[in-house]
Amino acid sequence: MRETMKGRLADREHAEAVALNPHKGPPPPPKLRPRVIVEIAAGGAAGVLARYLLGAAIPATRTGFPWNIFTVNMLGCLAIGVLTAYLLNGRPHPLARPLAVTGYLGGFTTFSHLIDGVYTIGDGGGAGLAAVYAVASVVLGWIAIAIGLVIGRRIPRHPNEAT
């Protein structure tokens, strides 16, 4: 199963590279693609806005545990799993991954916010809680990705989208 996913990921990346840069022969040196940059920027702007709004909607707790950042990152991990499985098993537009994964989810979830939360908790005297937050974020993030992969594989597709 793991080798199949790796193969599909390599196939998907190759297909996206060909669609973004159709040419014969060895690939040219990397170039800035204006359309890809716009897609990533638009997705990133939407992701940052969603992160801000969701983070503001979740109240702070007395314990100092940053539930807002934790919730955003767990939802982002789940979405990464769903999108990855869905994009690998279908024939999405070649700009779907730059827009949705790199842009939107890159703006929605942030490692810097995770580390800021660890630092803030630890700086406030809660070294143990900071460690729990860091470990829980990583472990539960991986679990959320795994759940997302299962969900993404179960999303129905039109017959002409199947690979």
Disulfide bonds with the S-S distance in Angstrom:
none
